[in-house]
Amino acid sequence: MDEHLTQAVATLAVAMIVAIAARRVKLPYTVGLVVVGAVLTLTKPDFGPHLTHEFIFDLILPPLLFEAALSLSWRELLRDSVPLLTLAGLGTLISAGAVTAACVTLLGWPLPSAAVFGALIAATDPVAIIAMFKDNEVKGRLRLLVESESLLNDGAAAVLFVMALAWAEGHGAGQGAGDIAVTLGRIVLGGVAVGALVGGGAIVIAMGTAEHLVEAALTTIAAFGSFFVAEHFEVSGVLATVTAGLMMGNLGLLREDNRSYLSYKGREFVHAFWEFAAFVANSMVFLMIGVDVASTPFSDYGLALVLSVIGIVLAARALTVYPLSALFLPTRWRISWGEQHVLWWGGLRGALGLALALSLPDTLPQRDVIVAATFAVVAFSIVVQGLTMPPLLRALGFVTDGR
């Protein structure tokens, strides 16, 4: 049997055991996976496959982004579109800029490397926060704000990363503000257009069948197809998949009337299918994060660097959430102090940031340091922030012990 297939099956088997055990001891599932992955690597260094940019982009991100977008109501998104777009758009720029400035002034990094790190670490991870919210049965506006902002800023950070890396490698040198605006518009609008076209095409085809297996297959084609087509044309695959998921969810799964393009059985099956797909992808990626965190030589860079980077990222997130949220306090989009605290501390980092870090060329100065710093931030956010989020939610009154 192929060695990679054997490792994949073994990794999935371990993840399922961890899932069962985590439920029994009431440990957040994602935290348990990361911890067990780290322990396995320390005791058996050759355990399991390792994360690569291709693995995350080709197999992990499309199903996770699509499943998250499927359940978002665009009516609710439109209702809070102003604060969401402000946090995801302007907030991503502020966060990336703050991290860049701090890495240059405090850590002495070259500006190009600091800018690239600032862009990739600005992406909060919808996967980790959605899994944690599901475990704690968080619902309502808070869940919408956190999950939607996380999905949208993934797209914004991915676009910003492309621009920062091009500039760092000299490809963007000499570009004026107009050229940059055109490039940004092409990446963003191109990704949305691809997602709309692929999602719309899948919906049109699905309207001609009532077979639930075919309907599920079409959603799968839309999830992966939109991402791959967008990446092929060098536009945002993240935004393409999110757009396709929003379209297919709002015109299908979220419609309880006869206007849905999905049959009744199709709605039930597609919902269950994507919950399963996201669960498997979640299980694999978080266990593998633990594997790679344990094998990352943090000692080569020193504890001071690791703690400094974590502190910088947390401070940059605070500079994003609190000042921007304060703008909406006197308006109908008011974000309460409790919601702001959750937005800040719940801004977990995960798969997208790692994928972008792992895609960095070897010629980029500080490349290995950036990768190690990214793994450190991701490990801290998943384990420390992930473990402390349930008590924070209870303390703020968003969940109770009885749920």
FENZI-V325565 format. One record per backbone hydrogen bond with DSSP energy under -0.5 kcal/mol. NH is the residue of the N-H (numbers start at 1). CO is the residue of the C=O. If there is no record, write none. Layout:
nh:NH co:CO
nh:NH co:CO
This chain:
nh:6 co:2
nh:7 co:3
nh:8 co:4
nh:9 co:5
nh:10 co:6
nh:11 co:7
nh:12 co:8
nh:13 co:9
nh:14 co:10
nh:15 co:11
nh:16 co:12
nh:17 co:13
nh:18 co:14
nh:19 co:15
nh:20 co:16
nh:21 co:17
nh:22 co:18
nh:23 co:19
nh:24 co:20
nh:25 co:21
nh:26 co:22
nh:27 co:22
nh:32 co:28
nh:33 co:29
nh:34 co:30
nh:35 co:31
nh:36 co:32
nh:37 co:33
nh:38 co:34
nh:39 co:35
nh:40 co:36
nh:41 co:37
nh:42 co:38
nh:43 co:39
nh:44 co:40
nh:47 co:44
nh:56 co:52
nh:57 co:53
nh:58 co:54
nh:59 co:55
nh:60 co:55
nh:60 co:56
nh:61 co:56
nh:62 co:57
nh:64 co:60
nh:65 co:61
nh:66 co:62
nh:67 co:63
nh:68 co:64
nh:69 co:65
nh:70 co:66
nh:71 co:67
nh:71 co:68
nh:72 co:69
nh:73 co:71
nh:77 co:73
nh:78 co:74
nh:79 co:75
nh:80 co:76
nh:81 co:78
nh:84 co:80
nh:85 co:81
nh:86 co:82
nh:87 co:83
nh:88 co:84
nh:89 co:85
nh:90 co:85
nh:91 co:86
nh:93 co:89
nh:94 co:90
nh:95 co:91
nh:96 co:92
nh:97 co:93
nh:98 co:94
nh:99 co:95
nh:100 co:96
nh:101 co:97
nh:102 co:98
nh:103 co:99
nh:104 co:100
nh:105 co:101
nh:106 co:102
nh:107 co:102
nh:108 co:104
nh:109 co:103
nh:114 co:110
nh:115 co:111
nh:116 co:112
nh:117 co:113
nh:118 co:114
nh:119 co:115
nh:120 co:116
nh:121 co:117
nh:122 co:118
nh:122 co:119
nh:123 co:120
nh:124 co:122
nh:125 co:348
nh:126 co:124
nh:129 co:125
nh:130 co:126
nh:131 co:127
nh:132 co:128
nh:133 co:129
nh:134 co:130
nh:135 co:131
nh:136 co:132
nh:137 co:133
nh:137 co:134
nh:138 co:133
nh:143 co:139
nh:144 co:140
nh:145 co:141
nh:146 co:142
nh:147 co:143
nh:148 co:144
nh:149 co:145
nh:150 co:146
nh:151 co:147
nh:152 co:148
nh:153 co:149
nh:154 co:150
nh:155 co:151
nh:156 co:152
nh:157 co:153
nh:158 co:154
nh:159 co:155
nh:160 co:156
nh:161 co:157
nh:162 co:158
nh:163 co:159
nh:164 co:160
nh:165 co:161
nh:166 co:162
nh:167 co:163
nh:168 co:164
nh:169 co:165
nh:170 co:167
nh:171 co:166
nh:172 co:166
nh:173 co:170
nh:175 co:172
nh:180 co:176
nh:181 co:177
nh:182 co:178
nh:183 co:179
nh:184 co:180
nh:185 co:181
nh:186 co:182
nh:187 co:183
nh:188 co:184
nh:189 co:185
nh:190 co:185
nh:190 co:186
nh:191 co:187
nh:192 co:188
nh:193 co:189
nh:194 co:190
nh:195 co:191
nh:196 co:192
nh:197 co:193
nh:198 co:194
nh:199 co:195
nh:200 co:196
nh:201 co:197
nh:202 co:198
nh:203 co:199
nh:204 co:200
nh:205 co:201
nh:206 co:202
nh:207 co:203
nh:208 co:205
nh:209 co:206
nh:212 co:210
nh:215 co:211
nh:216 co:212
nh:217 co:213
nh:218 co:214
nh:219 co:215
nh:220 co:216
nh:221 co:217
nh:222 co:218
nh:223 co:219
nh:224 co:220
nh:225 co:221
nh:226 co:222
nh:227 co:223
nh:228 co:224
nh:229 co:225
nh:230 co:226
nh:231 co:227
nh:232 co:228
nh:233 co:229
nh:234 co:231
nh:235 co:230
nh:236 co:187
nh:237 co:235
nh:240 co:236
nh:241 co:237
nh:242 co:238
nh:243 co:239
nh:244 co:240
nh:245 co:241
nh:246 co:242
nh:247 co:243
nh:248 co:244
nh:249 co:245
nh:250 co:246
nh:251 co:247
nh:253 co:248
nh:254 co:249
nh:255 co:252
nh:256 co:254
nh:260 co:257
nh:261 co:251
nh:267 co:263
nh:268 co:264
nh:269 co:265
nh:270 co:266
nh:271 co:267
nh:272 co:268
nh:273 co:269
nh:274 co:270
nh:275 co:271
nh:276 co:272
nh:277 co:273
nh:278 co:274
nh:279 co:275
nh:280 co:276
nh:281 co:277
nh:282 co:278
nh:283 co:279
nh:284 co:280
nh:285 co:281
nh:286 co:282
nh:287 co:283
nh:288 co:284
nh:289 co:285
nh:290 co:286
nh:291 co:287
nh:292 co:288
nh:293 co:289
nh:294 co:290
nh:295 co:291
nh:296 co:292
nh:296 co:293
nh:298 co:296
nh:300 co:297
nh:301 co:298
nh:302 co:298
nh:306 co:302
nh:307 co:303
nh:308 co:304
nh:309 co:305
nh:310 co:306
nh:311 co:307
nh:312 co:308
nh:313 co:309
nh:314 co:310
nh:315 co:311
nh:316 co:312
nh:317 co:313
nh:318 co:314
nh:319 co:315
nh:320 co:316
nh:321 co:317
nh:322 co:318
nh:323 co:318
nh:324 co:320
nh:325 co:321
nh:326 co:322
nh:327 co:323
nh:327 co:324
nh:328 co:325
nh:329 co:326
nh:331 co:328
nh:334 co:331
nh:336 co:334
nh:340 co:336
nh:341 co:337
nh:342 co:338
nh:343 co:339
nh:344 co:340
nh:345 co:341
nh:346 co:342
nh:347 co:344
nh:348 co:346
nh:354 co:350
nh:355 co:351
nh:356 co:352
nh:357 co:353
nh:358 co:354
nh:359 co:355
nh:360 co:357
nh:364 co:361
nh:367 co:364
nh:370 co:366
nh:371 co:367
nh:372 co:368
nh:373 co:369
nh:374 co:370
nh:375 co:371
nh:376 co:372
nh:377 co:373
nh:378 co:374
nh:379 co:375
nh:380 co:376
nh:381 co:377
nh:382 co:378
nh:383 co:379
nh:384 co:380
nh:385 co:380
nh:386 co:381
nh:387 co:383
nh:388 co:384
nh:389 co:385
nh:390 co:386
nh:392 co:388
nh:393 co:389
nh:394 co:390
nh:395 co:391
nh:396 co:392
nh:397 co:394
nh:398 co:393
nh:399 co:393
nh:403 co:400
